[in-house]
Amino acid sequence: MTDLTRTSPRPPAELRNPMHTSRTDPPARGTAEDLAHQKAAIAGLGHELRALVDATVRTAASPDTLHRVADGVRHLTGQLTGRRRARAEIPEVDEFPAGPRMYSPVTGAGSPLAPPLHMTPTSDGLIGHCTLGIAHEGPPGYGHGGMSAMLLDEAMGRACVAAGMPGLTVSLQLRYRRPVPLETPLRVLGRVTGTDDRKIFVTGSVTTQEDPATDLVTADGVFVAPDLHRARALFPDLPGES
């Protein structure tokens, strides 16, 4: 994952508090009501785009129909006018590094790529729920192995955040035990198992909701917090000290 999560020892204040501002920060965020409306609109568009992607990868429509739909999509794309976000710019609707990210390809409600994965805390980590669709297919009827890696990377990184220790992934070892079925509710677990200075050791697994005792994919990972200089180089739009 490329998000900052959390690690030991505690990071500087600006990395712990994504809402921290300074003289060099971009213009102030909108009001809470404005942001709520924006997030709702983004989520609504993301939902419809995921439905479009699903229909696209399932359709057996004629070439004429596909050309006509492509023209329609091109017209819709042209309506998304105005300023475009730069590559490293943090969206106003995001709470980076530790909060929700609307366009995450794993959890983002606004992403046409995301399943999306919904995560909640447990007594010793995090649990996520999602269902992979045909757009995430690898072998016929099963999820692409890269999707399992992406789900686990996110869950394990977020487990670091939940444990109060943000960091970046430096190692992720997966074991593919059984194929992951499509259109089947899944459980994705992440749990911190130990630390060593700035390193955090994390485990994860993917199972179905129906059979949580049978692992489909398991993972061991190492996460580490970058120092402030490295964090600034990676994420130049992080807010700074006042």
Secondary structure, DSSP 8 states (H G I E B T S, - for coil): --S----SS---HHHH-TT---TTS-S----HHHHHHHHHHHHHHHHHHHHHHHHHHH----HHHHHHHHHHHHHHHHT--S----TT---TT--TTTS--TT-TTT-TT-SS----EEEE-SSSEEEEE---GGGBSSTTBB-HHHHHHHHHHHHHHHHHHTT---EEEEEEEEE-S--BTTS-EEEEEEEEEEETTEEEEEEEEEESS-TTS-SEEEEEEEE---HHHHHHH-TTS----
